[in-house]
Amino acid sequence: MKTQMHDYDVVIVGGGLAGLSVALSLPGHMRIAVVSKLSLEITASSKAQGGIAAVLDTDDHTDNHVRDTLVAGAGLCDMTSVSHIVQAAPAAIDWLRDHGVQFTLAGPDRLHLTREAGHSHRRIVHAADSTGAAITSALQAQLRQRPNIDVFEHTLCIDAITRNEGSTHEHPERPACQGIHALDTSSGKAFVLTARSTVLATGGLGQLFPYTTNPPTATGDGQAIAWRAGCRIANLEFVQFHPTALALPNAPAFLISEAVRGEGGVLKNADQHRFMPDYDSRAELAPRDIVARAIHTEISKQHGQPVWLDISHRPADFILEHFPTIYHTCMSLGLDITRDAIPVAPAAHYSCGGVVTDLSGRTNVDRLYAVGEVADTGLHGANRLASNSLLECIVIGRNCAQAIVERCEQAGATEPVTDTAPLVSNHQQMTRGAPDMPEEAALPDPAAIRQLMGKQMGIMRTTLGINQAIEQLAHWRGQWAQAPQLAWTPMLVDVRNRLDCAWLIAACAAQRKESRGLHALADMPRMLTETGPSVIDSTLPPVTPPTPAPADVALG
């Protein structure tokens, strides 16, 4: 059976804002593939409510935005990265508006700016409380109109394809990416997408935890794929738990935007006591890590009962104008936020670490890029400042596109992808089965992984719990590698990535012998005076399948 291969200039894995920013910033003569795990519309970006941080008010200054970001990042932000991204924010907003995104206005062509926790000024550009949906719908519509872009929906990336580019003194064994192995979940058929540049824009990892605001696609795929390809991973211990997710019985973990607190919402415990001033002088506007831990503490005191976020003291018209999505969602569940307080609890929300990249998304694997939540540019440090994430997607996404164009111009338009025979032989091994491809019955259930991560890698951690997580995850990964062979299925791809990414989170956490930002250790509560990133190199690669005989190639 011939292996289907499709050749592109650029393959982008992920259809959220980061991937869209790359795709729409590349020139029309490039052949581009966008790979989406589910339908293109299901992304974390589309669920974003708050907005994009940008200094646009004359009373504000980029120095303020930089300072707020550094304070939230608890000493681990990269100053160069922070300055670059913050200064590029106004241009990013202009780029979105040029692409048809309609933001909320405060007057004729004057953007309304709201405020969120951790920000010293009003600088959040938004589209009511559904900013992500407004942005992604506009950009996705443009994407589908581009004749040079093919969209592969309901398609999984199994692995990045790498080979050795040759040795140099600085890089004795420098790998290069040549595309991806992919799996069509509708037909069950695997195929190859070759590319001169490959971009991972797969998003986050919230689905590794029992309670999350993330979509079902957020299972740490890109982090695991990049690590298996040889990329460096850093700071994955910093998993941000959004302080205020809706906590109604049998209701989804719907995000209650940071802007609700920015516009005057207050947090109360079961005794109707406003508790945040007891924890921080900034009260409800303290950075997310502080608010989340305070809520976690209050919930523990209340034997697991949620706390309450109350904005009902604001006029009903104001609430309906600023938070229509939240209002209508809560009303559909029998809760009127113009009159009632909202039960909330923290939920896994954002990964501040990831694949180590520069400001153009370059990884240490040549021709492999990472942008958005999957990457670690140094912007977020130990804790992300609200509304900096969408900003990073646009700025780094556009930088990435420029870097790809420049590299292709230097290499020449006729640059070959690679010798196709090794790609096909490896692909045939994947589709036929290999000793490290287990039967699904032998795999841990994703719920078991979520339970372990929630217990040992949640808001409050212990050294013992982290070590227990590493031990259990190593055991499960060993089971995966030793189980009987079977062809690739969506379940196999999913569990493999969950196990690898969960292990990487725990391995990063084990390196950090302090409490800092989102990483809170009960047995090591102090923050060290000197510290750096937690970095995992690809020194413990998973078992790789043997290479079978070459197969015929069918170009698609």
C-alpha positions as CSV (number, residue, x, y, z in Angstrom):
1,M,0.0,0.0,0.0
2,K,1.4,3.4,-1.0
3,T,2.0,6.0,1.6
4,Q,0.2,9.3,0.9
5,M,2.5,12.2,1.1
6,H,1.6,15.9,0.7
7,D,4.4,18.4,0.2
8,Y,4.1,22.0,1.6
9,D,6.4,25.0,2.2
10,V,4.9,25.3,5.7
11,V,2.9,23.0,7.9
12,I,1.2,24.6,10.9
13,V,-0.1,22.3,13.6
14,G,-2.9,24.2,15.4
15,G,-5.7,26.6,14.3
16,G,-5.9,29.0,17.2
17,L,-4.7,32.6,17.2
18,A,-1.0,31.6,17.1
19,G,-1.3,29.4,14.1
20,L,-3.7,31.8,12.4
21,S,-1.2,34.7,12.9
22,V,1.6,32.7,11.3
23,A,-0.6,31.5,8.3
24,L,-2.1,34.9,7.5
25,S,1.3,36.6,7.7
26,L,3.0,34.3,5.2
27,P,3.0,35.4,1.5
28,G,0.4,34.0,-0.9
29,H,2.9,32.1,-3.1
30,M,3.8,29.7,-0.2
31,R,1.9,26.4,0.0
32,I,0.6,26.1,3.5
33,A,-1.1,23.4,5.5
34,V,-3.0,24.1,8.7
35,V,-3.7,20.9,10.8
36,S,-6.5,21.1,13.3
37,K,-7.1,18.3,15.9
38,L,-10.9,18.8,15.8
39,S,-12.8,21.4,13.7
40,L,-10.9,24.6,13.1
41,E,-13.4,26.5,15.4
42,I,-12.5,24.5,18.5
43,T,-9.5,26.2,20.1
44,A,-8.6,27.8,23.4
45,S,-8.2,31.2,21.6
46,S,-11.9,31.2,20.7
47,K,-12.8,30.7,24.3
48,A,-10.8,33.7,25.6
49,Q,-13.0,36.3,27.2
50,G,-10.9,39.1,28.5
51,G,-8.9,40.6,25.7
52,I,-5.4,41.8,24.6
53,A,-3.1,44.0,26.7
54,A,-1.8,47.0,24.8
55,V,-0.7,50.5,26.0
56,L,-3.0,52.8,24.1
57,D,-4.1,55.3,26.8
58,T,-2.1,58.6,27.0
59,D,-2.0,58.2,30.8
60,D,-0.3,54.8,30.4
61,H,3.2,53.9,29.3
62,T,4.9,50.7,28.0
63,D,7.2,50.9,31.0
64,N,4.1,50.3,33.2
65,H,3.1,47.3,31.2
66,V,6.6,45.9,31.4
67,R,6.7,46.4,35.1
68,D,3.4,44.8,35.7
69,T,4.5,41.8,33.6
70,L,7.7,41.4,35.5
71,V,5.9,41.6,38.9
72,A,3.5,38.9,37.9
73,G,6.3,36.8,36.5
74,A,7.9,36.6,40.0
75,G,11.5,37.1,38.8
76,L,11.6,34.6,35.9
77,C,10.5,36.8,32.9
78,D,13.1,37.5,30.2
79,M,13.4,41.3,30.0
80,T,14.2,41.3,26.3
81,S,11.2,39.2,25.5
82,V,8.9,41.3,27.7
83,S,10.1,44.6,26.2
84,H,9.8,43.4,22.6
85,I,6.3,41.9,23.0
86,V,4.9,44.8,25.0
87,Q,6.3,47.4,22.5
88,A,4.7,45.5,19.6
89,A,1.2,45.5,21.2
90,P,-0.2,48.5,19.4
91,A,0.9,47.2,16.0
92,A,-0.7,43.8,16.9
93,I,-4.0,45.5,17.6
94,D,-3.8,47.4,14.3
95,W,-3.0,44.1,12.5
96,L,-6.2,42.5,13.9
97,R,-8.3,45.5,13.0
98,D,-6.9,45.5,9.5
99,H,-8.1,41.8,9.3
100,G,-11.6,42.7,10.2
101,V,-11.7,42.2,14.0
102,Q,-14.3,44.4,15.6
103,F,-13.4,45.5,19.1
104,T,-15.6,47.3,21.7
105,L,-15.5,51.1,21.2
106,A,-15.7,53.9,23.8
107,G,-16.4,56.5,21.1
108,P,-15.8,57.1,17.4
109,D,-12.9,54.9,16.5
110,R,-11.7,55.0,20.1
111,L,-11.2,51.6,21.7
112,H,-12.7,50.8,25.0
113,L,-10.1,49.7,27.5
114,T,-10.9,47.6,30.5
115,R,-8.7,46.6,33.4
116,E,-7.7,43.2,34.7
117,A,-5.9,41.8,37.7
118,G,-2.2,42.6,37.9
119,H,-2.5,45.6,35.5
120,S,-1.8,49.1,37.0
121,H,-3.8,50.8,34.2
122,R,-6.7,50.2,31.9
123,R,-5.1,48.6,28.8
124,I,-7.2,45.6,27.8
125,V,-8.6,45.8,24.3
126,H,-11.7,43.6,24.1
127,A,-14.8,42.7,22.2
128,A,-17.3,42.7,25.1
129,D,-16.6,39.4,26.9
130,S,-16.0,37.2,23.9
131,T,-12.8,38.7,22.5
132,G,-11.3,35.3,21.5
133,A,-14.4,34.4,19.5
134,A,-14.5,37.7,17.7
135,I,-10.8,37.4,16.8
136,T,-10.7,33.8,15.7
137,S,-14.0,33.9,13.7
138,A,-12.6,36.9,11.7
139,L,-9.2,35.4,11.1
140,Q,-10.6,31.9,10.3
141,A,-12.9,33.4,7.7
142,Q,-9.9,35.0,6.0
143,L,-7.9,31.7,6.2
144,R,-10.5,29.7,4.4
145,Q,-10.5,32.3,1.6
146,R,-6.7,31.9,0.9
147,P,-6.3,29.5,-2.1
148,N,-2.7,28.7,-1.0
149,I,-3.8,27.3,2.4
150,D,-5.2,23.8,2.9
151,V,-6.9,23.0,6.1
152,F,-6.7,19.4,7.5
153,E,-9.5,19.2,10.2
154,H,-9.9,16.2,12.5
155,T,-6.3,15.4,12.0
156,L,-3.8,14.5,14.7
157,C,0.0,15.1,14.5
158,I,1.6,11.8,15.6
159,D,5.2,13.1,15.5
160,A,7.5,15.6,13.9
161,I,9.8,14.1,11.4
162,T,13.5,14.9,12.0
163,R,16.8,14.0,10.4
164,N,20.4,15.1,11.1
165,E,21.3,18.2,9.1
166,G,25.0,17.6,9.5
167,S,27.6,18.4,12.1
168,T,29.3,21.7,13.0
169,H,31.6,22.7,15.8
170,E,28.7,24.5,17.6
171,H,26.0,21.8,16.7
172,P,27.7,18.4,16.5
173,E,24.4,16.6,16.0
174,R,21.9,19.2,14.9
175,P,18.5,17.8,13.9
176,A,16.2,19.3,11.4
177,C,12.4,19.0,11.0
178,Q,11.0,17.8,7.7
179,G,7.3,17.8,8.4
180,I,4.9,15.6,10.4
181,H,3.4,12.1,10.5
182,A,-0.4,12.7,10.7
183,L,-3.5,10.7,11.4
184,D,-7.0,11.4,9.9
185,T,-9.3,10.6,12.7
186,S,-12.3,10.3,10.4
187,S,-10.9,7.6,8.2
188,G,-8.2,6.2,10.5
189,K,-5.6,6.6,7.8
190,A,-2.1,7.9,8.5
191,F,-0.2,10.0,6.1
192,V,2.8,12.3,5.8
193,L,3.0,16.1,5.4
194,T,6.4,17.2,4.4
195,A,7.5,20.8,4.8
196,R,10.4,23.1,4.6
197,S,9.2,24.7,7.9
198,T,7.0,23.2,10.5
199,V,5.2,25.3,13.2
200,L,3.7,23.8,16.4
201,A,0.8,26.0,17.6
202,T,-1.0,23.3,19.5
203,G,-1.9,25.3,22.6
204,G,-2.0,24.2,26.2
205,L,-2.3,21.2,28.5
206,G,-5.3,21.9,30.8
207,Q,-7.0,18.6,30.0
208,L,-4.2,16.9,32.0
209,F,-6.1,18.1,35.1
210,P,-9.5,17.2,36.4
211,Y,-11.0,20.7,36.3
212,T,-10.1,23.0,33.4
213,T,-11.3,25.9,31.3
214,N,-9.5,24.5,28.3
215,P,-11.1,22.8,25.2
216,P,-10.8,19.0,24.7
217,T,-7.8,19.7,22.3
218,A,-5.5,20.9,25.1
219,T,-3.7,17.7,26.1
220,G,-0.1,18.8,25.8
221,D,0.4,17.4,22.3
222,G,2.8,20.0,21.0
223,Q,5.0,19.9,24.2
224,A,5.3,16.2,23.9
225,I,5.9,16.2,20.1
226,A,8.6,18.8,20.4
227,W,10.4,17.1,23.2
228,R,10.4,13.8,21.3
229,A,11.8,15.6,18.3
230,G,14.7,16.9,20.5
231,C,13.5,20.3,21.6
232,R,14.3,21.8,25.0
233,I,11.4,22.2,27.4
234,A,11.4,24.7,30.3
235,N,9.2,25.9,33.2
236,L,6.3,23.5,32.7
237,E,5.8,23.4,36.4
238,F,4.2,26.9,36.1
239,V,0.6,25.8,35.3
240,Q,-1.7,28.7,35.8
241,F,-5.0,28.0,37.5
242,H,-7.6,30.6,36.6
243,P,-9.0,31.8,39.9
244,T,-12.6,32.1,38.8
245,A,-14.2,29.2,36.8
246,L,-18.0,28.7,37.2
247,A,-18.5,26.0,39.9
248,L,-22.1,24.9,39.5
249,P,-22.9,21.2,40.0
250,N,-23.0,19.3,36.6
251,A,-22.0,22.4,34.7
252,P,-18.9,22.8,32.6
253,A,-15.9,24.8,33.9
254,F,-17.0,28.0,32.2
255,L,-14.5,30.8,32.6
256,I,-15.6,33.9,34.5
257,S,-13.4,36.6,33.0
258,E,-10.7,38.4,35.0
259,A,-12.5,41.6,33.8
260,V,-15.4,40.9,36.1
261,R,-13.0,41.6,39.0
262,G,-11.5,44.4,37.0
263,E,-14.9,46.1,36.8
264,G,-15.6,45.8,40.5
265,G,-16.5,42.2,41.2
266,V,-15.6,41.1,44.8
267,L,-14.9,37.6,46.2
268,K,-16.7,36.4,49.3
269,N,-16.6,33.2,51.3
270,A,-19.5,31.2,52.7
271,D,-19.8,33.7,55.5
272,Q,-20.2,36.5,53.0
273,H,-16.8,37.9,54.1
274,R,-14.8,39.7,51.4
275,F,-11.6,37.8,51.9
276,M,-9.1,39.0,49.3
277,P,-7.9,42.0,51.3
278,D,-6.8,39.5,54.0
279,Y,-4.4,38.0,51.6
280,D,-3.0,40.9,49.5
281,S,-3.3,44.7,49.5
282,R,-4.4,44.6,45.8
283,A,-7.3,42.5,46.8
284,E,-9.2,41.1,43.8
285,L,-6.7,42.7,41.5
286,A,-3.7,40.8,42.7
287,P,-2.0,38.5,40.2
288,R,-3.7,35.3,39.4
289,D,-1.4,33.0,41.4
290,I,-2.2,34.9,44.6
291,V,-5.9,35.0,44.0
292,A,-6.1,31.3,43.0
293,R,-4.2,30.3,46.2
294,A,-6.4,32.5,48.3
295,I,-9.6,30.9,46.8
296,H,-8.0,27.5,47.2
297,T,-7.4,28.2,50.9
298,E,-11.0,29.5,51.5
299,I,-12.5,26.5,49.7
300,S,-10.4,24.1,51.9
301,K,-11.7,25.9,55.0
302,Q,-15.3,25.4,53.6
303,H,-14.7,21.7,53.1
304,G,-14.7,21.9,49.3
305,Q,-17.5,24.4,48.8
306,P,-16.9,27.2,46.2
307,V,-16.5,30.8,47.0
308,W,-18.6,33.6,45.5
309,L,-17.8,36.3,43.0
310,D,-20.3,39.1,43.3
311,I,-20.8,41.9,40.8
312,S,-24.5,42.3,41.4
313,H,-23.9,45.7,43.0
314,R,-23.2,47.2,39.5
315,P,-26.1,48.3,37.4
316,A,-27.8,45.6,35.4
317,D,-27.4,47.5,32.2
318,F,-23.6,47.8,32.8
319,I,-23.3,44.0,33.4
320,L,-25.3,43.2,30.3
321,E,-23.2,45.6,28.2
322,H,-19.8,44.4,29.4
323,F,-20.5,40.7,30.1
324,P,-23.2,39.5,27.8
325,T,-21.7,36.0,27.3
326,I,-21.2,35.4,30.9
327,Y,-24.7,36.7,31.7
328,H,-26.4,34.5,29.1
329,T,-24.4,31.4,30.0
330,C,-25.2,31.8,33.7
331,M,-28.8,32.5,33.0
332,S,-29.1,29.3,30.9
333,L,-28.0,27.5,34.1
334,G,-30.5,29.3,36.3
335,L,-28.1,32.0,37.7
336,D,-28.9,35.7,37.2
337,I,-25.5,37.5,37.8
338,T,-27.3,40.9,37.9
339,R,-28.9,39.7,41.2
340,D,-26.9,36.7,42.4
341,A,-23.3,36.0,43.2
342,I,-21.5,33.5,41.0
343,P,-20.0,30.3,42.6
344,V,-16.4,30.0,41.5
345,A,-13.4,27.8,42.0
346,P,-9.9,27.7,40.4
347,A,-9.4,25.6,37.2
348,A,-6.3,24.7,35.1
349,H,-6.1,27.4,32.5
350,Y,-2.7,28.2,31.0
351,S,0.8,26.8,30.7
352,C,3.4,29.5,31.3
353,G,6.3,27.2,30.2
354,G,6.8,25.1,27.2
355,V,9.1,24.6,24.2
356,V,12.1,27.0,24.5
357,T,12.1,29.4,21.6
358,D,13.5,32.8,20.6
359,L,11.3,35.8,19.7
360,S,10.7,34.3,16.2
361,G,9.5,30.9,17.5
362,R,12.7,29.1,16.6
363,T,13.5,26.0,18.6
364,N,16.9,24.3,18.9
365,V,15.6,21.9,16.1
366,D,16.3,23.5,12.8
367,R,13.1,24.3,10.7
368,L,10.9,23.5,13.7
369,Y,9.1,26.5,15.3
370,A,6.7,26.8,18.2
371,V,4.3,29.7,18.9
372,G,1.6,30.5,21.4
373,E,0.9,28.6,24.6
374,V,3.0,25.6,23.5
375,A,6.1,27.8,23.6
376,D,8.2,29.5,26.3
377,T,9.6,32.8,25.0
378,G,10.3,34.1,28.5
379,L,7.4,36.5,28.5
380,H,5.4,34.9,31.3
381,G,8.0,33.8,33.8
382,A,6.5,32.1,36.8
383,N,3.0,33.5,36.3
384,R,1.3,35.0,33.3
385,L,-0.1,38.5,33.5
386,A,-3.7,38.6,32.3
387,S,-4.3,39.3,28.6
388,N,-0.6,38.9,27.6
389,S,-1.2,35.5,26.0
390,L,-3.2,36.6,23.0
391,L,-0.8,39.4,22.5
392,E,2.1,36.9,22.5
393,C,0.3,34.8,19.9
394,I,0.1,37.6,17.4
395,V,3.6,39.2,18.0
396,I,5.5,35.9,17.9
397,G,3.3,34.5,15.2
398,R,4.0,37.4,12.9
399,N,7.7,37.2,13.8
400,C,7.7,33.5,13.0
401,A,6.2,34.1,9.6
402,Q,8.9,36.7,8.8
403,A,11.7,34.3,10.0
404,I,10.3,31.5,7.8
405,V,10.2,33.8,4.7
406,E,13.8,35.0,5.4
407,R,15.1,31.5,5.8
408,C,13.4,30.3,2.6
409,E,14.8,33.2,0.7
410,Q,18.3,32.5,2.0
411,A,17.9,28.7,1.2
412,G,16.4,29.3,-2.2
413,A,13.0,28.5,-3.6
414,T,14.1,25.1,-4.9
415,E,15.3,23.8,-1.5
416,P,14.5,20.1,-1.3
417,V,12.6,18.8,1.7
418,T,14.6,15.6,2.1
419,D,15.2,12.1,0.8
420,T,11.6,10.7,1.0
421,A,12.5,7.0,1.4
422,P,13.3,7.2,5.2
423,L,10.1,9.2,5.7
424,V,8.0,6.6,4.1
425,S,9.7,3.7,5.7
426,N,9.2,5.2,9.1
427,H,5.6,6.1,8.3
428,Q,5.0,2.5,7.2
429,Q,6.3,1.3,10.6
430,M,3.8,3.6,12.3
431,T,0.8,2.5,10.2
432,R,1.6,-1.2,10.5
433,G,2.4,-1.4,14.1
434,A,5.5,-1.6,16.2
435,P,6.7,-3.1,19.5
436,D,6.2,0.3,21.3
437,M,2.6,0.7,20.2
438,P,0.3,-0.8,22.8
439,E,-3.2,-2.2,22.9
440,E,-5.6,0.4,24.1
441,A,-6.7,-1.9,26.9
442,A,-3.2,-1.7,28.4
443,L,-3.1,2.1,28.6
444,P,-4.0,4.2,31.7
445,D,-7.4,5.9,31.3
446,P,-7.0,9.7,30.7
447,A,-9.2,10.1,33.8
448,A,-6.5,8.4,35.9
449,I,-3.8,10.8,34.5
450,R,-6.1,13.8,35.4
451,Q,-6.7,12.4,38.9
452,L,-3.0,12.0,39.5
453,M,-2.1,15.4,38.2
454,G,-4.9,17.1,40.2
455,K,-3.8,15.4,43.4
456,Q,0.0,15.8,43.1
457,M,0.5,18.7,40.7
458,G,-2.3,21.1,41.5
459,I,-2.3,24.5,43.1
460,M,-0.5,23.3,46.3
461,R,2.2,20.7,45.9
462,T,4.7,18.8,48.0
463,T,8.1,17.3,47.1
464,L,6.8,13.8,48.1
465,G,3.7,14.3,45.8
466,I,5.8,15.4,42.9
467,N,8.1,12.4,43.2
468,Q,5.1,10.1,43.5
469,A,3.7,11.6,40.3
470,I,7.1,11.1,38.5
471,E,7.2,7.5,39.6
472,Q,3.6,6.7,38.5
473,L,4.0,8.4,35.2
474,A,7.3,6.6,34.5
475,H,5.5,3.3,35.3
476,W,2.7,4.1,32.9
477,R,5.1,5.2,30.2
478,G,6.9,2.0,30.6
479,Q,3.7,0.1,30.2
480,W,3.0,2.0,27.0
481,A,6.4,1.0,25.5
482,Q,6.2,-2.7,26.4
483,A,2.6,-3.5,25.6
484,P,1.7,-5.6,22.5
485,Q,1.8,-3.9,19.1
486,L,-1.1,-2.3,17.4
487,A,-1.6,0.3,14.6
488,W,-1.9,3.9,15.5
489,T,-5.3,5.1,16.8
490,P,-6.5,8.4,18.2
491,M,-6.5,6.9,21.7
492,L,-2.9,5.8,21.3
493,V,-1.7,9.2,20.1
494,D,-3.7,10.9,22.9
495,V,-2.5,8.8,25.8
496,R,1.1,8.9,24.6
497,N,1.1,12.7,24.5
498,R,-0.7,13.0,27.8
499,L,1.9,10.7,29.5
500,D,4.9,12.4,28.0
501,C,3.6,16.0,28.8
502,A,2.5,15.1,32.3
503,W,5.9,13.6,33.0
504,L,7.6,16.7,31.7
505,I,5.5,18.9,34.0
506,A,6.5,16.8,37.0
507,A,10.1,16.6,36.0
508,C,10.3,20.4,35.7
509,A,8.6,20.7,39.1
510,A,11.1,18.3,40.7
511,Q,13.9,20.7,39.7
512,R,12.4,23.7,41.5
513,K,13.3,23.6,45.2
514,E,11.3,26.7,46.1
515,S,7.9,28.3,45.9
516,R,7.7,30.8,43.1
517,G,4.7,32.2,41.1
518,L,2.4,29.3,40.2
519,H,4.6,26.6,41.8
520,A,3.7,26.5,45.4
521,L,5.5,23.9,47.6
522,A,4.0,23.3,51.1
523,D,7.4,21.9,52.3
524,M,9.5,24.7,50.7
525,P,7.3,27.8,51.0
526,R,10.1,30.4,50.5
527,M,11.3,31.9,47.3
528,L,15.1,31.6,46.6
529,T,17.1,34.7,46.0
530,E,18.8,33.2,43.0
531,T,17.1,30.9,40.6
532,G,16.7,30.2,36.9
533,P,14.5,28.2,34.5
534,S,13.8,24.5,34.9
535,V,14.9,22.9,31.7
536,I,14.4,19.4,30.4
537,D,16.6,18.5,27.5
538,S,15.6,15.5,25.3
539,T,17.9,13.2,27.3
540,L,15.3,10.6,28.0
541,P,13.7,9.9,24.6
542,P,10.9,7.4,24.4
543,V,11.4,4.1,22.7
544,T,11.6,4.5,18.9
545,P,10.4,1.9,16.5
546,P,12.8,0.0,14.3
547,T,13.1,1.1,10.7
548,P,11.5,-1.4,8.3
549,A,12.1,-1.8,4.6
550,P,11.5,1.2,2.3
551,A,8.1,1.5,0.7
552,D,6.8,3.1,-2.5
553,V,5.9,6.8,-2.4
554,A,2.7,8.3,-3.7
555,L,2.8,12.1,-3.8
556,G,-0.6,13.6,-3.0
